[in-house]
Amino acid sequence: MNKMKCNDFSLKVFVEDTDFQGFVYHANYLKYLERAR
């Protein structure tokens, strides 16, 4: 039986990565995924 691998990655989100409502801009997720790789 295969088990899923799980990784934890902590990242500080800066204000310049968010929109005016405080949500992370969707294109920045690619940057975060690259850092976690």
C-alpha positions in Angstrom: 0.0 0.0 0.0 1.4 3.4 -1.0 1.4 6.2 1.5 1.2 9.8 0.6 4.3 11.9 1.3 3.8 15.0 3.3 6.1 18.0 3.6 5.9 21.0 5.7 7.3 24.4 4.6 7.0 27.6 6.6 7.1 30.8 4.7 6.6 34.4 5.8 4.2 36.2 3.4 5.2 39.8 2.9 2.8 42.7 2.3 4.0 43.2 -1.3 2.8 39.6 -2.1 -0.8 40.4 -1.2 -3.6 42.3 -2.8 -5.5 45.2 -1.2 -7.7 42.8 0.8 -4.8 40.9 2.3 -5.0 37.8 0.2 -1.9 36.3 -1.5 -1.9 37.2 -5.2 -2.4 34.0 -7.1 0.7 34.3 -9.3 2.9 34.3 -6.1 1.9 30.7 -5.4 4.3 29.6 -8.1 7.1 31.4 -6.4 6.3 29.7 -3.1 6.1 26.3 -4.7 9.5 26.8 -6.3 11.0 27.8 -2.9 9.5 24.7 -1.2 10.9 22.4 -3.9 
